[in-house]
Amino acid sequence: MRTATRIGVLVAVLVLAATVSVGVSQERGVTDTEIVIGSSQPLSGPAAFWGQGVGGGMDAYLKWINDAGGINGRKIRLVLRDDGYLPTRAVANVRELVERERVFAIVSLIGSANAFAARDYIIENQVLWITPTADANMWAGFKNKKYLFVGYPGYVDEGRILTTYAAKNEGVKSVAVFYQNDLYGQKGLLGIKRGIADTKIKLAAAVSYEGPDRDFSAHAVKLRQSGADAVILYATPTQGALIVREMAKIGFSPKLFASFTLADPVMFQLAGDAWNGIILTAYFPVPGTDPKVDAMLDTLLKINPQLRQSPFNALAGVSFLEPFVEAIRRAGPNVTRDSVVRALESMRNWNGEVIRGITFSPQRHQGLNRIYIIKSENRQYKKLTDWIEYPVGY
Amino acid sequence: MALLAQYVVGGLAVGSLYALVALGIVLLYRTSRILNFAHGDLATFGTFIAFALISAAHWPFAAASAGSLLATALVGAAFFFLVIRPAKEATLLGKIVITLGLALILQGATAVFWGTDTKTMPFPLSDTKVYRLGEVVISQISLGSFAVGLVLMAGLYVLVQRTRVGLAMRAVSQDTVAAQVLGIPVRQIFALTWGLASALGAAAGILLAPVTLLDPYMMLDPFLKGFAAAVLGGIDSMPGAAVGGLLLGMLEALFGAYVSVKFKTTLAFLIIIAVLVVRPEGLLGREYKRRV
């Protein structure tokens, strides 16, 4: 009996000691050997290609970093949660990541509506948030961005640039838009309207869809009936492919344009030949045009061959992590939120393996302000323009 | 006019698939009074079996489809024998909740076996080859799946109305105890109904796969639409389910075209509410009156 009591007391003391030593460690999610980060992605649902590409890319990239010894002796561990592209689940995931997994930072988080839903919680809890994979324009005018850093384009800027290019270089006279009726599609539409106002071409139709929609027969007829000679897509991979197939079904084959979100060659498989020749944008050098990017893609594919389906999204995942990993490197052994923020804010025109030209400062948290235009032909990308800059908003 | 016709053609093509989904729901409901919430997931599971047989085992499309219908029928019948029958003390509501559980299990299994990303189903008909009737355009795939849908509906009608097995099914649905007394093997009839309804779901799923693409959640929307179609046509009436499906597809297309494409998805639910308020038995149903 007495022995049992002694053992009990000993265990209790050990447990207490362990708790205290954890409490002493400097920062949530950081130990001497590990940094824990989290992300919520659509690993299922209509946007699953994004989540699996980006999440898979992030995971493979971190494995590569960790296998080489990590950063200053610490490995980076990614906790990935599936939100099915539903904002409510994204919020629940973020809460769980912060409160239960106690992550040091959130990296990415796909979906403008999802990021919008989660932002109050993340900002209020002062969680470091690196590059929400969401319209970058929506953070302008938003206060308390101390821990928010964005290395991703805005859909308003992108829509404007894409439309202007269509009008000036492709001879497009009237445009129809197929967009997702949430923050992602609406911001894209807003940008397209600005481009249309700049170039004096016509907006023939703006046809929206809702998240679970799968039957687009009426949408396709509406687009055809508008008489537009080009259709711009702001949709998920599944729904973008479905509308293109549906348009083909009724013999309508306009010039196609889309956000960089639909750049992956898997779209050829989903949408068929109608996808050939689509014009998109890009915000980092696409595979086949840059040796560093190609080398990184090779590395990712060696670790996870399934990423072959979605090279663009896998590399996007890397591009979200790169500035963060660099900041941890610059912060040195003392990794705290504030030391990482200082390191991020010291980046001037910084180039990673994938992302290029990232600039942050205490006044500037929109790190990226340029994109360029590409064409997707037979699963290969062709560069059509040089970098096109847009104004920095915050 | 040509434009109106184009919308109607598109609506009927998708409506015939809603009708197939609705028929599976109605068939089971008529016989067992169970609303099967796993119907959509059974259909998805069956579609993935066809997909696996084609892409991994390299079966020809027709054989793979037949194999998938059979396998899905077996899953449905097995579910009846292993779960629904042992739970015979459960209330109707309890049994409906059990089907919800089956839905979750099947959805999880599909995701585990085949992943959650979107896939394309190899299909023998082309969706870019189109036929023109004046100004109305219809693709080979829409025409083909519409035709197959009609044939399946007709076949089911003959089975239920013109065969001895169909007679037994109708007898069981009207009065289970009396049917048992008359020597009808009620258990087998129930199992057959489960199998048939599940196979019908798989057929709908295979025909829907080129329309919706293939992922574990592909039947979410078509299942809801099929359910709405069943309520619209009368949940205990097989011709009602067929009419309801075609009507819903057409109404949706026209609503999207001339009222609002934004609220097109909402229409199905508005129809459910309107039908339940104005004519709860549905267009061709009799249930409500008989029970009063």
Interface residues (C-beta under 8 A of the other chain):
Chain A: L43 S44 G45 P46 A48 F49 Q52 D82 N181 V207 S208 Y209 E210 P212 D213 R214 D215 S217 A218 H219 A220 V221 K222 Q225 P237 T238 A241 L242 R245 A248 K249 I250 G251 Q269 L270 G272 D273 A274 Q309
Chain B: L3 Q6 Y7 G10 G11 A13 V14 A111 T116 D117 T118 T120 D127 T128 V130 R132 V137 S139 I141 S142 P210 V211 T212 L213 D215 P216 Y217 M218 L220 D221 P222 E252 A253 G256 A257 V261 K262 K264 T265
